């Protein structure tokens, strides 16, 4: 495998750039954090003294030393900036939601093909410890034939958020559906593929809100598998994030991944405790044997590690290993995000 280092630029140094991207580019020997865009406060140099800070996106894209650009700007700007980055000769890592609709997606894929530059999709929640545990349970067949699956992302945030693009209904990609929906939809697609059909429900519950703050999807799969995806900003007591039932048993798991909090607290991803769930947060696996006896166990979750996504980018660029988050996965996701409510 090549020992090449990928010079990388980040288009925003807010929470996303500071927490979810810069630490991994910094500690990963296959990447080199070259530059960020900071439109007002210049703070990146406090953490990364050698970094270049540009005032505008176009200034960063004009930097010929940069090979990979992370597009983590407001949702409605993703298509514009990703397209510009491809035309500037950069590969792109695109934050969720990738773009607003299927038309933008197809145009972006066409530009990628024309320029010969690749688009990677940032679906980091595939590498949460709790989801990796769910994936293990499913792939081992612990539950037999799956019949009913629930994925939830609950929060309690009745106050309107400060990020205008998430709360303004003039943007198609505003609201909770485009914010948390990509996580749950991607997790379902990564395990089960494209549903045969789906229904969608969204509602507005917070006082003064212009955008949906609740969504619910019902996905129908072959062999009578029903998958339900729910997100809400009005849940004071969250339910288990993962509930799976099958012909041989059930599995229940809370949302216990610690990576986001560790990163916000300043822990670097190469720290020994990084990504390790605390004891007591294990999922509960209940299996019924041939004698109709219940066996209960609490399997330990794998280590969560968003760095696996960055390693996958490197492996794709320099060893031509397929990137796990495929373009068709994102196409199906966008189809579900932009769909009208079924009711």
Secondary structure, DSSP 4 states (H G I P E B T S, - for coil): -----EEEEES--SHIIIIIIHHHHHH-TTEEEEEEE-SS---HHHH-TT-EEESSHHHHHT-TT--EEEE-S-GGGHHHHHHHHHHTT-EEEEPSS--SSHHHHHHHHHHHHHHT--EEE--GGGG-HHHHHHHHHHHHTTTSSEEEEEEEEE-B--SPPS-HHHH-TTSTT-SHHHHTHHHHHHHHHHHH-S-SEEEEEEE--STT--S--EEEEEEEEGGGEEEEEEEESB-SSPPPSEEEEETTEEEEE-----HHHHHHTT--TTSTTTTPPPTT---EEEEE-TTS-EEEE-PPPPPP-THHHHHHHHHHHHH-PPPSS-HHHHHHHHHHHSPPP--
